Amino acid sequence: MSPGAGFEGRLPCGRWSVWRYNWLPNHKLMRGLERARRHAHGTLLDVGCGSRPFAPLFRGFAERYLGLDLPGSPDLSHGRPDVFGDAGRLPVRSGSVDTVLSLSMMDLVHEPARVLAEMRRVLAPGGVLIAEFVQTVPVCRTSPDLWRFTRLGVERLLRDVGLEPVEIIAFGGLPGYVGSASIGWLNRLNRGPWRFLTEVPVRLLYILIQSIAELLDRLWAGSNEVMAFVVVARIAP
């Protein structure tokens, strides 16, 4: 793969597409990544890449974008990754990548510490990890949702495997959690033979709920009750 290849993914939602399901958490994650991406460089390995929806955010920062995911992953709807493999045993040479990206994954793996140790192993000197850790989000109903992480817990996990936090970007709050839980319930309601009747009212409620939650999150920023963190870490000296 030549430098610059692999950036064909599409962003999961537009900046103002408030009518879309899960716009609220995706919008917040994207803003966090826009702050964190300045640390990305060289060859980037996206662990748990799915269909690479966040790849365009790193165009112009990383020179090469490689995706890794499990064989048979349900998220591979737009083609296969560059590498098939398990996050707990990465089929990648030690010290061979400059940036590791891990999104929407750490709450699903069986051994977070082992996964982080593998990510640290494949980082080259001067490399960085950019990872998402959730703290207060609705339980995922389609995956084996196992973990939640506080800021202190994230820092402890990173330091235990030889990584030093550089920047921790918190996003979302209690209003964001309530909004996300509410639209999750509406999404389950908006299914079946009556969807032709519920689709428009549900979309209007998405707009109302997500807009209010976003506004309240901005008004009450600074609380420890956050939805998640985007964490930038480097190999500890």
C-alpha positions as CSV (number, residue, x, y, z in Angstrom):
1,M,0.0,0.0,0.0
2,S,1.4,3.4,-1.0
3,P,1.6,6.4,1.4
4,G,-1.8,8.1,1.7
5,A,-3.7,5.0,0.7
6,G,-6.5,3.7,2.9
7,F,-8.4,6.9,3.5
8,E,-11.5,5.9,1.6
9,G,-13.7,5.6,4.7
10,R,-16.7,7.9,5.2
11,L,-17.5,9.8,8.4
12,P,-20.3,8.3,10.4
13,C,-22.4,11.5,10.4
14,G,-22.3,15.1,9.3
15,R,-21.6,17.9,11.7
16,W,-25.2,18.9,11.8
17,S,-27.1,15.8,10.8
18,V,-29.0,15.8,14.1
19,W,-31.9,13.7,12.7
20,R,-29.6,10.6,12.4
21,Y,-29.5,7.8,14.9
22,N,-26.5,8.2,17.3
23,W,-25.5,11.6,15.9
24,L,-24.9,12.7,19.5
25,P,-22.1,10.3,20.6
26,N,-20.6,10.2,17.1
27,H,-20.6,14.0,16.9
28,K,-18.8,14.2,20.3
29,L,-16.3,11.5,19.4
30,M,-15.5,13.3,16.1
31,R,-14.8,16.6,17.9
32,G,-12.5,14.7,20.3
33,L,-10.6,13.1,17.5
34,E,-10.2,16.5,15.7
35,R,-8.3,17.6,18.8
36,A,-6.3,14.4,19.2
37,R,-5.4,13.9,15.5
38,R,-2.5,16.4,15.5
39,H,-0.5,13.7,17.4
40,A,-1.0,11.2,14.6
41,H,1.9,10.6,12.2
42,G,3.6,8.1,10.0
43,T,2.0,4.7,9.6
44,L,-1.3,4.5,11.5
45,L,-2.8,1.1,12.5
46,D,-6.6,1.2,13.1
47,V,-7.3,-1.7,15.4
48,G,-10.9,-2.8,15.1
49,C,-11.2,-0.6,11.9
50,G,-14.6,-1.9,10.7
51,S,-15.4,0.0,7.5
52,R,-12.9,2.8,8.5
53,P,-15.5,5.5,9.1
54,F,-13.0,7.8,10.8
55,A,-10.2,7.5,8.3
56,P,-10.9,10.9,6.6
57,L,-10.2,12.7,9.9
58,F,-6.6,11.6,9.7
59,R,-5.9,12.6,6.1
60,G,-3.0,15.0,6.1
61,F,-1.8,13.8,9.5
62,A,-0.9,10.1,9.1
63,E,0.9,9.2,5.9
64,R,-0.4,5.6,5.7
65,Y,-3.6,4.2,7.1
66,L,-3.8,0.4,7.8
67,G,-6.9,-1.3,9.1
68,L,-7.1,-4.5,11.2
69,D,-10.2,-6.4,12.3
70,L,-11.4,-9.8,13.1
71,P,-12.4,-12.2,10.3
72,G,-16.2,-12.2,10.0
73,S,-16.6,-8.9,11.8
74,P,-20.1,-7.5,11.2
75,D,-18.7,-4.1,10.7
76,L,-16.8,-5.0,7.5
77,S,-19.6,-3.7,5.2
78,H,-17.4,-1.7,2.8
79,G,-14.6,-4.2,2.1
80,R,-11.9,-6.2,3.9
81,P,-9.2,-4.7,6.2
82,D,-5.5,-4.7,5.3
83,V,-4.9,-7.3,8.1
84,F,-7.1,-9.8,9.8
85,G,-6.2,-10.4,13.5
86,D,-7.0,-10.3,17.2
87,A,-6.3,-7.2,19.2
88,G,-5.0,-9.3,22.0
89,R,-2.4,-10.9,19.7
90,L,-1.6,-8.4,16.9
91,P,-0.1,-10.0,13.8
92,V,2.2,-7.0,13.5
93,R,6.0,-6.6,14.1
94,S,7.1,-5.0,17.2
95,G,8.0,-1.3,16.8
96,S,6.6,-1.2,13.3
97,V,3.9,1.5,13.4
98,D,3.9,5.2,14.5
99,T,0.3,5.6,15.5
100,V,-2.3,3.1,16.9
101,L,-5.9,4.0,16.7
102,S,-8.5,2.2,18.8
103,L,-12.2,3.4,18.8
104,S,-15.4,1.8,20.1
105,M,-13.5,-1.3,21.2
106,M,-11.9,-1.2,24.7
107,D,-15.3,-1.9,26.4
108,L,-15.8,-5.0,24.3
109,V,-12.4,-6.9,24.6
110,H,-11.9,-9.6,27.3
111,E,-8.6,-8.3,28.5
112,P,-8.1,-4.6,28.1
113,A,-4.6,-4.6,29.7
114,R,-3.4,-7.3,27.3
115,V,-4.7,-5.4,24.3
116,L,-3.0,-2.2,25.5
117,A,0.2,-4.1,26.0
118,E,0.0,-5.3,22.4
119,M,-0.6,-1.8,21.1
120,R,2.4,-0.6,23.1
121,R,4.5,-3.4,21.6
122,V,3.9,-2.5,18.0
123,L,4.6,1.2,18.5
124,A,7.9,2.5,17.2
125,P,9.9,4.9,19.4
126,G,8.1,8.2,19.4
127,G,4.8,6.5,18.5
128,V,1.4,7.4,20.0
129,L,-1.8,5.6,20.9
130,I,-5.1,7.3,20.3
131,A,-7.9,5.4,22.0
132,E,-11.5,5.8,23.1
133,F,-12.5,4.7,26.6
134,V,-16.2,4.9,27.6
135,Q,-17.3,5.7,31.1
136,T,-21.1,6.4,31.1
137,V,-22.8,5.2,28.0
138,P,-25.8,3.0,27.4
139,V,-25.1,-0.8,27.3
140,C,-24.5,-2.0,23.8
141,R,-27.1,-4.6,22.8
142,T,-25.4,-6.1,19.8
143,S,-21.9,-6.8,21.2
144,P,-20.5,-8.4,24.4
145,D,-20.3,-5.1,26.4
146,L,-17.9,-5.8,29.3
147,W,-16.2,-2.7,30.7
148,R,-16.5,1.0,31.7
149,F,-13.5,3.2,32.5
150,T,-12.9,6.2,34.8
151,R,-10.1,8.7,34.1
152,L,-8.1,7.3,37.0
153,G,-8.7,3.7,35.7
154,V,-7.5,4.7,32.2
155,E,-4.3,6.3,33.6
156,R,-3.6,3.2,35.7
157,L,-4.1,0.8,32.8
158,L,-1.9,2.8,30.5
159,R,1.0,3.2,33.0
160,D,0.8,-0.5,33.9
161,V,1.7,-1.4,30.3
162,G,4.4,1.3,29.9
163,L,2.3,4.1,28.3
164,E,2.2,7.7,29.5
165,P,-0.9,9.8,28.9
166,V,-0.2,12.9,26.9
167,E,-3.7,14.3,26.6
168,I,-7.1,13.1,27.9
169,I,-10.1,14.6,26.2
170,A,-13.4,14.1,28.0
171,F,-16.7,14.5,26.1
172,G,-20.3,14.2,26.9
173,G,-22.1,14.3,30.3
174,L,-25.2,13.2,32.0
175,P,-27.5,15.0,29.5
176,G,-25.6,13.3,26.7
177,Y,-26.1,9.9,28.4
178,V,-29.8,10.5,28.9
179,G,-30.1,11.7,25.3
180,S,-28.3,8.6,23.9
181,A,-30.3,6.2,26.0
182,S,-33.5,7.9,24.8
183,I,-32.7,7.7,21.1
184,G,-31.7,4.1,21.6
185,W,-35.2,3.3,23.0
186,L,-36.7,5.2,20.1
187,N,-34.6,3.3,17.6
188,R,-35.9,0.0,18.9
189,L,-39.4,1.4,18.8
190,N,-39.0,2.4,15.1
191,R,-38.9,-1.1,13.7
192,G,-41.3,-3.7,12.3
193,P,-44.4,-3.4,10.1
194,W,-45.4,0.0,11.5
195,R,-42.2,1.8,10.7
196,F,-43.9,3.7,7.8
197,L,-45.9,5.4,10.5
198,T,-43.2,5.9,13.2
199,E,-40.3,6.9,11.0
200,V,-41.1,10.7,10.7
201,P,-42.1,11.2,14.4
202,V,-39.0,9.3,15.6
203,R,-36.7,11.4,13.4
204,L,-38.3,14.6,14.7
205,L,-37.7,13.3,18.2
206,Y,-34.1,12.5,17.4
207,I,-33.6,16.2,16.4
208,L,-35.3,17.5,19.6
209,I,-33.6,15.1,22.1
210,Q,-30.1,15.3,20.6
211,S,-30.2,19.1,20.2
212,I,-31.3,19.6,23.8
213,A,-28.8,17.1,25.1
214,E,-26.0,18.8,23.2
215,L,-26.9,22.2,24.5
216,L,-27.2,21.0,28.1
217,D,-23.8,19.2,27.9
218,R,-22.2,22.5,26.8
219,L,-23.9,24.5,29.6
220,W,-22.8,22.0,32.3
221,A,-19.3,21.1,31.0
222,G,-16.6,20.2,33.5
223,S,-18.4,17.5,35.4
224,N,-16.7,14.2,36.2
225,E,-19.8,12.4,35.0
226,V,-18.6,12.2,31.3
227,M,-19.6,9.8,28.6
228,A,-16.2,8.9,27.3
229,F,-12.5,9.9,26.8
230,V,-10.3,10.2,23.8
231,V,-6.8,9.5,25.2
232,V,-3.5,10.2,23.6
233,A,-0.6,8.3,25.1
234,R,3.1,7.6,24.2
235,I,5.7,5.1,25.3
236,A,6.8,6.0,28.8
237,P,10.4,7.2,29.1
